[in-house]
């Protein structure tokens, strides 16, 4: 695609690299879609391709806001709702702040409670806050199996900040909101990742719909979020009615962008669902299993706990706003919507208007179908999902369109209901077909008090050392290096007792000895199902097609090792509360021993739960597992009856034991057919107070190493286009070892001891706390849930991160092109169930990139970072989690949130040649926090960059920003005042001076100073110098209008003034007059005003001719030595004509799609021509 730029004065507005501020004349439009068909960029660290369809870019006051469609190709979750542009798609237009409520609503103002935002005076003392932030009471109970005294606690003071997310204009991240100790309704956002260097101000309104966020970026542009979306959550158990958790504000939509010249981009919304909308009802399950009781159990005090508890929840959105219009000084976007069959809006078309014409310049229309299309609204709500099929661009009269973007999806399977149980750990569609929602699981250790007893029986595993892995950076040992606890702490039970389960989770599940298995839902991922409804291909307007192939994410286990295969052989004929458990498994099963199967042992687990308050004896029950050899006629020959000494007559299954494991050595058995059978007496099977199950495994010897485990979600495997094929390898050096790391491990069980108060009659909570003589007892519980206690994704939303990814490009040129990406990558640390994971902002940062051509390394880039915490901005938090509703035991957790900053310290580049290489390295120096003021913001931007090459040439660049003004020489007090104004307006990224050095000798300096004109801070002088000479003014900006547009500049060397005329409501420069000043313009004011007036009305070709006539008229009245170049425009499209100082005219012609068609001179001769050809 080609753009035509008409540039009059110097170059463009400067950013970090200083350039002269300039007047920019609008370019002609791009050749639509011809290079939008390009290689799909990929986020190699996550394996997710960046699929985007650009639609339009709003340009105003030098600011660009792109509007585009984007697709997130990580897979579709079962519960995922379609946006207003289709499932998996999002329209990037505007922005949003959303949040995750932790503890109480931070903005809560209910009587008797205080949200985190309202307690700024306590932020520094939360680590030492006692339990007085809770309000507790003792409630009376009945008798029998219900405790007489039940302690119930509610949060009175919220000590845990909510987590806020922002996404707008290319910025995304998270922050904590803290209140102002001097103003109850004011606050500021504290960025968790300070790279974006945003300033976040908050004002609390009188009600939920009047809260206001203003985010200012480092260029001083302000983003106002004041459209509040609220919702109300409802939940209930199967035996109760729905109760509300209260109405809260979920998100704040972008309302306005205010530029430095005070121009605005406004976002207008309409209420898409005037009466609100309801999400599907989701179910969750909890199972409480009593393991043991205290030394002195009290039967009358034991609670009658529901073993299986199911809860239901849904969300009601009270206000659902939909973007209706985006307008700015130069035009507007109009969004037309209709209703989806599952409820909610869908976007039908976008009309693009300039400020002068009533008909749109162009229109985008969206066509849809549905995944699982339903005709009944109630069914559509839980089953149907909007499917984007195509995007078509129509011309200005809406009668013709260019070929569309067309999309296909993987639809070999159909997505289940949104509230379905058919999903993996991470929510993606899988093979699970069980009714229960609680996942199946193996527990290695149950009771921390018996940890040493269990640990002493664990086998000594052979862990793989680094030299046994092919060219790997990974090192493994029995203690995971990512654990937050040392070996000494783990060996000291008194220090690590509360955290011991955290360590146990990191132990390999396949252990000899003690193990307990629970049946449940299958949460393993399945590629065949997980890719359902995911984007398969895009056909572009050019006719080109891109196809996407995916595979499941994988990760390397934290401690890979030689493992045994434990084969569950499915014998199950036990009892669950008086009902036999047979299911699909018989009470016997056969297995073979032959030359290809090397068996070491058979082992079996028995678990039981009893609620009769007494120890359970087995005097006459003869529970056993029998092993038979099957002869050729099918007969059974008993080899042994497997039981345990504890099952001998008169023995007791101790109250504090939940399960037992027994095993039998199979290594001496000869080849042949065998059978195992449970022998369970009828007396045991009919006992109504017992839940007893058994699991039988056969261990097969194996030397296999577990090198890659499938995780949820998709990664890109191959991208196939007409141009080339790109393949992605996420393993280590073409081996079977995945370089993936699982960010956060799902966990569905919690193990704790609940203290129960036993007293009668009921007493007050103060009496309970102050009376140590009150009798209480404790019970130990295993709690299983259908939802993981830990987050199943990392702090940045990815499930897996990859340390190394190799991309291969296969093209028609038969060149072997390969790029190797290496990243910083570390799993997050899981501290506790109610404490957020500890991650690192280094994750995903590039460590090195290597480029290969025909298997030969040709270039390498390396990057080194520093990661540190801001010691002045540690956020303390405390939360409360009741362990069980019937217990006064609770978990009060205190933790800190460290604000990490990551800075690039140096980067190097090596280019390899046949017999040589060229090396260059760039080091960056940064300013420390509070170097010049307590609020110094520039510590993350480089102050100096020094590049050293192989030829011993040292190039250094020094940058000075407004906050560095005191360091600069030759600066007036007025400049210092203006620099402070820049800081006050948060324009902190604007460089004021740049110095360049070669081998420590200064070679050049560029300096830009500002002034206050018409209430705006605008450039005043552009100065340069060579070597150690004094700065000289190269350009003086004499005059600006009230929009910040440059009207007059002076070149001091030639003493020549240049004057500019702005038209089309001050959007475009229509004339540049060399050797002409604003004083001279006063004498020709009527001619200038005529030009301006004629551009400020409805645009037509006749109107353009009148503008050209006015320009020529002014040209004839200019002084003899002044020269005018004139411009006319088709607003939001491009330049329509140029008149040079000689009076000759060049005209730009556009087709019905506003694409540049041809250019003619003043005589009508064609100077250039564009043709747009589309395949088929």
Buried (B, 14 or more C-beta within 10 A) or exposed (E): EEEBEBEBBBEEEBEEEBBBBBBBBBBBBBBBBBEBBEEBEBBBBBBBBEBBBBBBEBBBBBBEBBBBBBBBBBBBBBBBBBBBBBBBBBBBBBBBBBBEBBBBBBBBBEEEBBBBBBBBEBBEEBEEBEEEBBBBBBEBBEEEBBBBBBBBBEBBBBBBBBBBBBBBBEBEBBBBBBBBEEEEBBBBBBBBBBBBBBBBBBBBBEEBBEBBBBBBBBBBBBBBBBBBBBBBBBBBBEEEEEEEBEBBBBBBBBBBBBBBBEBBBBBBBBEBBEEBBEBBBBBBBBBBBBBBBBEEBBEBBBBEBBBEBBBBBBBBBBBBBBBBBBBBBBBBBBBEBEEBBBBBBBBBBBBBBBBBBEEBBBBBBBBBEBBBBBEEEEBBBBBBBBBBBBBBBBBBEBEEBBBBBBBBBBEEBEBBBBBBBBBBBBBBBBEBEBEBBBBBBBBBBBBBBEBEEBBEEBEEBEBBEEEEBEEBEBEBEEBBEBBEBEEEBBEEEEEBEEBBBBBBBBBBEBBBBBBBBBBBBBBBBBBEBBBBBBBBBBBBBBEBBBBBBBBBBBBBBBBBBBBBEBBEBEBBBBBEBEEBBEEEBEBBBEBEBEEEEEBBBBBBBBBBBBBEBEEBEBEEBBBBBBBBBBEEEEEBEEBEEBBEEEBEEEEEBEBBBBBBBBBBEBEEBEEEBBBBBBBBEEEBBEBEEBBBBBBBBBBBEEEEBBBBBBBBBBBBBBBBBEBBBBBBBBBBBEBEBBBBBBBBBBBBBBBBBBBBBBBEEBBEBEEBBEEEEBEBBBBBBBBBBBBBBBBBBBBBEBBBBBBBBBBBBBEEEEEBBBBBBBBBBBBBBBBBBBBBBBBBBBBBBBBBBBBBEEEEBBBBBBBBBEEEEBEEBEBBBBBBBBBBEBBBBBBBBBBEBBBBBBBBBBBBBBBBEEEEBEBBBBBBEBBEBEBBEEEBBBBBBBBBBBBBBEEEEEBBBBBBBBBBBEEBEEBEEEBBEBBEBBBEBBBBBBBBBBBEBEEEEBBBBBBBBBBEBEEBBBBBBBBBBEEEEEBBBBBBBBBBBEBBBBBBBBBEEEEBBBBBBBBBBBBBBBBBBBBBBEEBBEEBEEBBEBBBEBBBEEBEEEBBEBBBEBBBEBBEEBEEEBBBBBBBBBBBBBBBBBBBBEEEBBBBBBEEBBBBBBBBEBEEEEEEEBEBEEEE
